[in-house]
Amino acid sequence: MAWWNILIPFYQWLYNVGIGQRPGSTLFILSLSILLSVVISLVSRFVMDMDKLNRYQKEIATWNKAKAEAQKTANKRLYRKVKRKENYIQKIQSRVMMERFKPMFIYMPGFFALFWIINGFFNGYLPLIAGEGARYVVILPFSFPIAFFGANVGAENLYALLFVWWYAMTSFAFGAIVQRIFGINIGMGGLSAFQTS
């Protein structure tokens, strides 16, 4: 007995409403990624102390600027001033990181459960009833040499993308927009800018 058997009624409903074939699958995953981005942004907005994060980020940015200036000009007095504040900056960088992780403890269990269920539909149940081609949820207007993400389609130089990669693409694209709308500009590399305006 496969693990997705307990979800067959739900999977059958998804299939019956047209999510098992393109463009239904394409639009469903796009909508799901936007919805999850909104939920994640709302949780982040309510859980994180945005005022404190903004204040910390400004202090970190000012310190980084002073450090770069000290290194560039070889100004020993400025370098000593920067060095004196280094431990404090490291502490608030850690606090920024911890504050960023707080919302994840709330939404990650639900996110993984939902992802597991939807992945079971597109990569387990759906190929069994609709054929392997149903696994490909979107057709992109170019070919791609790596089969890991999907498959090249016919002679038209098109590329069929698997669920997980279409979700990742749409999530990255719309996640940044939604975060911006909610005033949460979470950048890359751990020291991000949190903005309320």
Backbone bond lengths (Angstrom), bond angles and torsions (degrees), N, CA, C in turn:
res aa  C-N    CA-C-N  psi(-1)  N-CA   C-N-CA  omega(-1)  CA-C   N-CA-C  phi
1 M - - - 1.459 - - 1.531 109.73 -
2 A 1.307 116.32 124.47 1.460 121.30 -178.79 1.530 110.00 -76.25
3 W 1.359 115.60 155.13 1.464 119.96 -176.34 1.520 112.61 -64.44
4 W 1.320 117.26 -26.57 1.467 118.17 -175.02 1.536 113.22 -83.02
5 N 1.342 117.49 -2.10 1.467 119.97 -179.42 1.529 112.54 -58.92
6 I 1.329 117.74 -33.08 1.473 119.89 179.59 1.530 111.27 -68.26
7 L 1.333 116.31 -19.18 1.469 120.55 -178.13 1.526 112.76 -102.75
8 I 1.323 117.41 6.69 1.473 120.30 -174.34 1.531 112.90 -56.31
9 P 1.338 120.01 -43.34 1.476 117.40 178.20 1.542 112.91 -58.98
10 F 1.323 117.08 -40.93 1.466 121.06 177.84 1.520 110.23 -66.59
11 Y 1.331 116.10 -44.84 1.466 120.26 179.36 1.529 110.94 -62.89
12 Q 1.320 117.01 -38.59 1.462 120.28 178.80 1.525 110.76 -65.01
13 W 1.333 116.02 -38.58 1.462 120.01 177.27 1.533 110.21 -63.72
14 L 1.355 117.05 -45.37 1.466 120.47 177.39 1.524 110.90 -56.28
15 Y 1.308 115.33 -43.02 1.463 120.30 -179.58 1.535 110.72 -65.98
16 N 1.322 115.97 -42.18 1.469 120.70 -177.23 1.534 112.86 -66.35
17 V 1.335 117.00 -30.93 1.467 119.03 179.73 1.530 112.09 -86.92
18 G 1.322 117.86 4.79 1.461 121.44 172.53 1.517 116.05 96.34
19 I 1.323 116.96 10.88 1.462 119.20 -179.19 1.529 111.33 -81.53
20 G 1.321 116.76 -11.76 1.457 120.26 -179.63 1.519 114.33 -83.00
21 Q 1.311 117.67 0.13 1.468 118.89 179.36 1.527 109.29 -142.67
22 R 1.323 115.13 155.73 1.457 120.05 178.04 1.522 109.74 -71.96
23 P 1.309 121.52 144.61 1.464 128.55 3.35 1.526 114.19 -86.94
24 G 1.339 117.33 0.31 1.463 119.92 -179.87 1.517 112.69 -57.29
25 S 1.332 116.44 -44.59 1.467 120.28 -179.90 1.528 110.89 -66.12
26 T 1.313 116.54 -39.28 1.469 121.65 179.72 1.528 110.35 -61.34
27 L 1.327 116.11 -49.38 1.461 121.35 -177.61 1.524 112.05 -71.12
28 F 1.329 116.69 -35.42 1.466 120.97 178.80 1.527 110.44 -61.89
29 I 1.327 116.97 -47.42 1.466 120.26 -178.45 1.523 111.03 -68.98
30 L 1.311 116.99 -38.03 1.466 120.94 175.08 1.528 110.10 -59.57
31 S 1.324 116.78 -47.77 1.472 121.34 179.38 1.525 110.96 -63.90
32 L 1.333 116.52 -41.02 1.455 121.01 179.35 1.529 111.23 -62.23
33 S 1.318 117.10 -42.14 1.467 119.73 -179.41 1.531 111.01 -66.85
34 I 1.331 117.40 -37.58 1.471 120.29 177.19 1.529 110.19 -67.31
35 L 1.337 116.86 -44.44 1.463 121.19 179.28 1.530 111.04 -60.71
36 L 1.317 117.10 -46.07 1.466 120.20 179.46 1.529 111.39 -65.49
37 S 1.319 117.22 -35.36 1.472 120.20 175.87 1.523 111.10 -63.26
38 V 1.321 116.66 -39.61 1.473 120.98 177.46 1.522 110.29 -64.87
39 V 1.337 116.97 -46.14 1.471 121.20 -179.77 1.522 110.50 -61.33
40 I 1.334 117.11 -46.94 1.462 121.77 -179.76 1.529 110.46 -62.17
41 S 1.324 117.18 -41.54 1.470 120.81 179.37 1.520 111.47 -66.86
42 L 1.328 117.33 -40.56 1.468 120.30 177.49 1.520 111.40 -63.43
43 V 1.332 116.64 -45.79 1.467 120.53 178.24 1.522 109.57 -60.17
44 S 1.318 116.69 -46.16 1.467 121.05 -179.34 1.522 110.89 -61.18
45 R 1.316 115.93 -42.82 1.472 121.26 -177.88 1.524 111.29 -62.00
46 F 1.351 116.56 -39.19 1.458 120.05 -176.83 1.526 113.21 -84.91
47 V 1.313 117.86 -24.50 1.467 121.14 -175.53 1.528 112.19 -91.96
48 M 1.330 116.78 -37.27 1.466 119.72 -177.16 1.530 111.15 -83.48
49 D 1.318 115.42 144.07 1.462 121.56 175.87 1.532 107.25 -85.14
50 M 1.318 116.24 92.34 1.461 121.56 -172.19 1.530 112.68 -65.59
51 D 1.342 117.21 -36.01 1.470 119.70 179.75 1.525 110.64 -63.32
52 K 1.336 115.15 -45.45 1.464 119.45 179.35 1.527 110.76 -64.80
53 L 1.322 117.14 -41.43 1.462 120.70 179.68 1.523 111.75 -64.10
54 N 1.326 116.72 -40.99 1.470 120.36 176.48 1.528 111.18 -61.17
55 R 1.335 115.24 -44.37 1.469 120.27 -179.60 1.530 110.59 -63.54
56 Y 1.327 116.53 -46.11 1.464 120.61 178.44 1.527 111.54 -61.40
57 Q 1.326 115.30 -42.76 1.463 118.68 -177.63 1.520 111.77 -64.13
58 K 1.314 116.52 -37.20 1.468 119.91 177.27 1.522 110.68 -65.55
59 E 1.338 116.60 -41.75 1.462 120.16 177.85 1.524 111.30 -62.73
60 I 1.317 116.20 -42.98 1.472 120.88 179.91 1.525 110.14 -64.15
61 A 1.329 116.72 -44.23 1.470 120.75 -179.87 1.524 110.99 -63.22
62 T 1.331 117.27 -42.10 1.465 121.35 178.76 1.524 110.27 -63.29
63 W 1.322 116.31 -44.20 1.465 121.13 179.59 1.538 111.14 -63.74
64 N 1.332 116.64 -43.74 1.470 120.20 178.95 1.528 111.28 -61.48
65 K 1.324 115.63 -38.80 1.464 120.22 178.57 1.527 110.55 -64.89
66 A 1.342 115.95 -43.75 1.469 120.34 178.77 1.523 111.05 -65.01
67 K 1.320 116.80 -39.00 1.470 121.11 178.92 1.531 110.55 -63.43
68 A 1.332 115.94 -45.48 1.468 120.12 178.92 1.525 110.90 -62.29
69 E 1.337 115.89 -40.38 1.471 120.92 178.95 1.530 110.53 -64.46
70 A 1.340 116.74 -42.42 1.468 120.99 179.17 1.519 111.32 -62.81
71 Q 1.309 116.59 -41.19 1.465 120.62 179.50 1.522 111.18 -69.58
72 K 1.311 116.00 -37.91 1.469 120.84 -177.34 1.531 111.66 -70.01
73 T 1.330 115.93 -42.08 1.463 119.99 -174.97 1.526 113.13 -95.60
74 A 1.335 117.65 -7.32 1.481 122.85 -176.37 1.535 110.85 57.18
75 N 1.331 115.51 34.79 1.458 121.98 178.87 1.530 108.35 -79.56
76 K 1.350 116.65 106.60 1.473 121.05 -174.83 1.526 112.30 -66.31
77 R 1.319 115.93 -37.54 1.478 119.32 179.81 1.533 110.66 -64.00
78 L 1.333 116.26 -45.32 1.465 120.94 178.12 1.525 110.28 -65.97
79 Y 1.331 116.30 -37.75 1.466 120.02 179.47 1.532 110.75 -63.07
80 R 1.340 117.55 -42.67 1.471 120.86 178.34 1.528 110.55 -62.90
81 K 1.328 115.69 -40.43 1.475 120.33 178.82 1.531 110.55 -62.78
82 V 1.322 115.83 -43.16 1.473 121.19 178.12 1.513 110.18 -64.03
83 K 1.336 115.89 -43.57 1.469 120.67 -177.05 1.530 110.96 -63.91
84 R 1.344 116.85 -38.23 1.469 120.56 179.34 1.523 111.93 -60.78
85 K 1.328 116.39 -31.46 1.472 120.50 -175.86 1.540 112.59 -93.22
86 E 1.328 117.19 -2.12 1.463 120.86 -173.05 1.536 113.31 -60.36
87 N 1.339 117.54 -44.26 1.476 120.30 -179.54 1.526 111.22 -62.43
88 Y 1.329 115.82 -42.07 1.467 119.97 178.48 1.531 110.61 -61.95
89 I 1.332 117.28 -43.27 1.464 121.44 -179.90 1.523 110.21 -63.49
90 Q 1.331 116.90 -40.92 1.472 119.80 177.78 1.525 111.05 -62.05
91 K 1.323 116.62 -38.56 1.474 120.32 178.34 1.526 111.20 -64.15
92 I 1.330 116.76 -45.62 1.470 117.12 -178.01 1.534 111.17 -73.20
93 Q 1.337 117.65 -26.89 1.463 119.45 172.84 1.530 109.94 -63.02
94 S 1.325 116.58 -40.89 1.472 121.10 177.34 1.520 110.94 -63.97
95 R 1.330 116.14 -39.89 1.470 119.78 178.61 1.525 111.25 -65.38
96 V 1.337 116.24 -39.08 1.468 120.28 177.04 1.528 109.48 -60.84
97 M 1.329 116.25 -45.26 1.468 120.09 179.67 1.535 111.16 -62.01
98 M 1.325 116.86 -44.99 1.469 120.61 180.00 1.525 111.32 -63.09
99 E 1.318 115.91 -40.20 1.465 120.28 179.09 1.524 110.64 -63.78
100 R 1.327 116.14 -37.22 1.467 120.88 178.43 1.521 111.93 -66.36
101 F 1.330 116.27 -33.40 1.466 119.71 -177.69 1.522 112.97 -79.30
102 K 1.323 118.49 -20.57 1.471 121.39 -178.03 1.532 113.27 -52.53
103 P 1.348 119.29 -49.55 1.464 118.50 -178.65 1.530 113.26 -63.16
104 M 1.329 116.51 -29.03 1.463 119.78 -177.89 1.519 111.57 -62.35
105 F 1.317 117.49 -34.51 1.459 120.32 179.60 1.532 111.31 -64.43
106 I 1.322 116.47 -24.00 1.468 120.83 179.93 1.524 111.15 -85.64
107 Y 1.340 117.56 -49.30 1.461 118.27 -172.20 1.524 115.44 -92.56
108 M 1.320 119.35 -18.80 1.466 119.94 -174.84 1.536 114.22 -63.45
109 P 1.339 120.62 -43.43 1.475 118.03 179.05 1.535 112.68 -58.48
110 G 1.324 116.72 -44.94 1.461 120.35 177.95 1.518 112.35 -65.78
111 F 1.338 116.06 -39.64 1.456 120.67 178.91 1.533 110.42 -61.07
112 F 1.334 117.22 -48.14 1.464 120.12 -178.78 1.525 111.96 -64.78
113 A 1.333 116.95 -38.25 1.470 119.84 177.99 1.527 110.63 -63.65
114 L 1.329 116.66 -46.53 1.462 120.73 179.40 1.522 111.24 -63.93
115 F 1.320 116.74 -42.47 1.458 121.34 179.36 1.534 110.36 -62.27
116 W 1.311 117.32 -41.50 1.462 123.31 178.17 1.528 110.59 -61.18
117 I 1.330 116.56 -44.03 1.463 121.58 -179.70 1.534 111.07 -66.28
118 I 1.310 117.36 -48.23 1.473 120.65 -178.08 1.529 110.94 -67.62
119 N 1.331 117.03 -39.18 1.457 120.60 176.62 1.531 110.53 -62.22
120 G 1.325 116.60 -36.92 1.467 120.90 177.07 1.519 112.08 -62.98
121 F 1.322 116.14 -33.06 1.464 120.06 177.32 1.519 111.02 -69.15
122 F 1.334 116.92 -51.82 1.462 120.43 -174.29 1.521 114.50 -77.65
123 N 1.321 117.59 -26.58 1.458 119.55 -176.96 1.519 114.24 -114.80
124 G 1.320 117.22 -1.37 1.457 120.17 178.33 1.515 111.35 -122.57
125 Y 1.312 115.40 -71.26 1.466 121.51 -174.99 1.529 112.67 -67.08
126 L 1.311 117.11 -50.83 1.460 121.92 -172.82 1.534 113.60 -59.95
127 P 1.348 120.21 -46.99 1.463 118.90 178.46 1.526 113.32 -61.03
128 L 1.344 116.76 -27.80 1.470 119.93 179.95 1.522 112.13 -70.22
129 I 1.333 116.56 -36.34 1.467 118.08 -175.67 1.524 113.48 -100.24
130 A 1.344 117.38 -22.52 1.469 119.32 -175.53 1.527 112.89 -120.51
131 G 1.304 118.03 1.00 1.463 121.21 179.81 1.515 112.12 93.73
132 E 1.322 115.03 160.30 1.468 121.60 -176.82 1.524 112.88 -58.42
133 G 1.319 117.57 -32.34 1.462 120.77 -178.42 1.513 113.24 -61.82
134 A 1.338 117.17 -22.54 1.467 121.22 -179.65 1.522 111.99 -68.34
135 R 1.338 116.82 -20.09 1.467 120.73 179.09 1.529 111.41 -64.08
136 Y 1.324 116.65 -25.08 1.461 121.12 -177.09 1.524 109.11 -87.96
137 V 1.314 115.55 113.49 1.462 120.14 -167.95 1.525 114.42 -93.56
138 V 1.320 117.21 -13.90 1.462 120.39 -179.84 1.523 108.52 -150.54
139 I 1.327 115.50 147.83 1.460 120.97 175.61 1.534 107.42 -110.02
140 L 1.327 115.64 120.33 1.461 121.27 179.11 1.523 110.12 -93.81
141 P 1.318 118.61 149.00 1.474 121.55 -173.42 1.530 114.40 -83.36
142 F 1.311 117.67 38.07 1.459 122.04 176.29 1.520 108.98 -156.78
143 S 1.320 116.89 160.97 1.460 120.27 176.43 1.525 108.86 -94.74
144 F 1.318 115.39 162.03 1.456 121.27 -177.10 1.522 107.56 -144.81
145 P 1.331 118.81 133.79 1.464 119.79 -171.79 1.528 115.72 -78.35
146 I 1.324 119.13 -4.14 1.466 120.99 -175.96 1.524 110.16 -108.88
147 A 1.329 116.04 121.38 1.467 121.37 -177.64 1.524 112.68 -77.71
148 F 1.314 118.49 -9.90 1.464 122.82 -177.66 1.530 112.09 -60.44
149 F 1.324 117.77 -35.25 1.462 122.90 -176.44 1.524 113.08 -88.02
150 G 1.322 117.25 -19.67 1.456 122.07 -177.14 1.513 109.95 170.57
151 A 1.341 116.73 -138.37 1.468 119.86 -178.24 1.518 110.07 -152.66
152 N 1.330 115.82 146.52 1.455 120.92 172.98 1.524 108.97 -71.43
153 V 1.334 115.87 142.26 1.460 120.90 -174.82 1.522 109.73 -115.67
154 G 1.310 116.14 117.17 1.463 122.07 171.66 1.510 114.59 55.78
155 A 1.307 114.84 -160.65 1.465 121.40 -177.44 1.518 111.79 -92.46
156 E 1.347 117.42 1.76 1.466 120.46 -175.39 1.527 113.18 -84.80
157 N 1.327 117.53 5.32 1.464 121.75 -176.99 1.530 112.21 57.22
158 L 1.307 116.18 45.98 1.461 122.52 176.30 1.525 108.37 -106.20
159 Y 1.315 115.99 160.69 1.459 120.65 -179.18 1.520 109.56 -131.79
160 A 1.319 116.52 125.29 1.459 122.10 178.21 1.524 108.49 -93.37
161 L 1.323 116.45 129.01 1.461 121.70 -173.08 1.527 110.72 -106.87
162 L 1.334 116.17 141.43 1.462 122.38 176.82 1.532 110.78 -75.65
163 F 1.328 115.16 159.46 1.462 122.18 -178.23 1.518 113.16 -49.59
164 V 1.325 118.20 -53.73 1.459 121.61 -172.13 1.527 111.69 -60.16
165 W 1.322 117.68 -35.83 1.462 120.71 -177.71 1.522 111.68 -78.98
166 W 1.340 117.18 -36.03 1.468 119.24 175.08 1.524 109.84 -65.97
167 Y 1.331 117.13 -40.29 1.457 120.22 177.09 1.534 109.79 -61.78
168 A 1.340 116.84 -45.83 1.465 120.39 -179.28 1.531 111.21 -60.00
169 M 1.329 116.85 -44.86 1.473 120.56 179.87 1.527 111.67 -61.09
170 T 1.324 116.31 -49.13 1.467 119.62 -177.56 1.519 111.57 -69.44
171 S 1.318 116.32 -34.53 1.457 120.23 179.33 1.526 111.08 -65.84
172 F 1.331 117.06 -43.98 1.462 120.17 177.59 1.530 110.79 -64.70
173 A 1.315 116.17 -42.61 1.466 120.01 -177.15 1.525 111.61 -66.16
174 F 1.322 116.71 -50.06 1.461 119.56 -174.71 1.519 113.06 -87.83
175 G 1.332 117.52 -23.44 1.459 120.58 178.73 1.519 111.77 -59.85
176 A 1.328 116.46 -43.29 1.468 120.60 179.82 1.531 110.93 -64.79
177 I 1.330 116.69 -38.97 1.472 120.67 179.76 1.525 110.24 -66.59
178 V 1.323 116.41 -45.84 1.472 120.85 -178.94 1.529 110.33 -64.24
179 Q 1.336 117.41 -42.29 1.466 120.17 177.78 1.524 110.79 -60.62
180 R 1.298 115.82 -39.21 1.473 120.52 178.75 1.525 110.35 -63.42
181 I 1.335 116.49 -42.57 1.464 121.29 179.34 1.527 110.66 -61.18
182 F 1.334 116.31 -38.57 1.463 121.01 -178.63 1.530 112.71 -86.86
183 G 1.342 116.72 3.33 1.463 120.03 178.15 1.501 114.15 74.86
184 I 1.326 116.75 25.51 1.459 121.35 179.30 1.511 106.83 -120.42
185 N 1.314 116.17 98.52 1.458 120.12 -178.85 1.517 107.96 -102.08
186 I 1.337 116.41 86.50 1.457 121.38 -176.62 1.512 108.08 -89.64
187 G 1.315 116.09 107.73 1.456 121.20 -176.94 1.509 112.92 -84.38
188 M 1.308 116.25 -173.75 1.450 122.09 -178.20 1.519 109.28 -91.57
189 G 1.331 114.75 156.70 1.451 120.36 169.09 1.507 115.69 85.62
190 G 1.310 119.31 10.15 1.447 120.68 171.70 1.515 114.98 93.60
191 L 1.301 119.41 -34.34 1.459 120.53 179.19 1.508 107.86 -107.34
192 S 1.298 114.77 89.20 1.441 119.56 -173.25 1.507 110.78 -102.95
193 A 1.314 113.80 166.87 1.460 119.91 177.10 1.503 108.55 -96.12
194 F 1.315 116.83 121.90 1.450 121.85 176.09 1.508 106.59 -103.52
195 Q 1.296 116.18 118.80 1.446 119.46 -174.26 1.517 110.47 -124.87
196 T 1.292 115.45 138.70 1.451 119.44 176.62 1.503 112.09 -103.65
197 S 1.298 117.47 0.81 1.460 119.28 178.67 1.509 109.52 -125.45
